[in-house]
Amino acid sequence: MIENLTYNDLAIIIAWPDATMRGDENWMMFFKKIGLVKNLNFRVGHTAIILVDPETKRLLYYDFGRYISPRGYGRARSVLSDPRLRLHTKAKIDRNNQICNLYEIMEEMDSIKEITQGVGRIYFSVAEGLSFIKAKKYADDLVKEGSMLYGAVARGNNNCSRFVTRLLASSSKKYGLFHGIRYPETIKSSPMSNVVNVRRDRLVYLYDDLNGLKRIRMSRFQSIAFLLQQLYDNVSTRRALSLPDDTIIGAMEASKRPTSLPEEAQWLGGVGEGAWYLIKPNGLAGHFVVSRYTETGELEYERIFRTESPFDINQSFAITYDSHLLFTTIIQGNNIIRLHALTDDQTAEEYLPVESEDHKLKRSG
């Protein structure tokens, strides 16, 4: 147990309200079947959290979604598992513990929205009274846990909004049982309810690349009215035409194989995102080079992985869930084999979880 734990740290709660989410639960499909819903890609938005390291001022991005995970499941992501989520901007904090460079941070967030799966304008607010150590441990543990049941309503399931709410509740005394964020106006947590309710003064920020940054007040009533306006696209026959085709189940299947990829590259899909994987021998026993590519063939990472389990790369095998920067999972015959990524000292220092209150990081063994 960590002694002298303080709750003075900050986080940025982000919402992209214009992002669509594929409704893949049975009750949503029922509404489509009876004609109430015209398109299963709901414009409910996406949300994420950025933790601010109080010592180094590093910004650590976390979110949850159906990224390269089995249908019906989702997973938490960070730079630990998905290296393109690294943020290069550092927070500038004044003597009053306020972040001074929010515009600069949002500029970077907007520049990587294809990676975060954000769309359009960004609403956000600054959460105060957190323990960075507890928040990071909670988030890193979920990243390493991998795929878990996805759902907006079902008890115990997770989605992007519930992930953020639970992270805040687990890492702060402020966001406890009686805080408004635990009782969202949308019944279950939503991207905008998190942004609005994290602040008792209801002052939130709005950023877009045309108009820059401004601060606005949004009440709980305005928050739910905003969501209902967004969801009107799904019940209007005309406006539903602006939504993505809901006969395509996200990226479970690859849309097209990039010509630049070797023949042996394998696709691993997800409702929110899929990727191509390539495994090659390294020359050392039990060591392999694993590369992951985006749907369009862009290299995401190439890293040496190691396994102590028998794996014959010359025999047929299939890459399966979960597979990301921390480990790659393979099925060969009746065996499930896990390859673990090797890390150098610099990678370990930057990627691995906080070990103690003085933020010393421990290399995984």
Secondary structure, 3 states (H helix, E strand, C coil): CCCCCCCCEEEEEEEECCCCEECCCHHHHHHHHCCCCCCCEECCCEEEEEEECCCCCCEEEEEEECECCCCCEEEEECCCCCHHHCCCCCCCECCCCCECCHHHHHHHHHHCHHHHCCCCCEEEEEEEEECHHHHHHHHHHHHHHCCEEECCCCCCCECHHHHHHHHHHHCCCCCCCCCHHHCCCCCCCCHHHHHHHCCCCCEEEEEECCCEEEEEECCHHHHHHHHHHHHHHHHCCCHHHHCCCCCCCCECCCCCCCCCCCCCCEEECECCECEEEEEEECCCCCEEEEEEECCCCCEEEEEEEECCCCCCCCCCCEEECCCCCCEEEEEECCEEEEEEECCCHHHHHHHCCECCCCCCECCCC
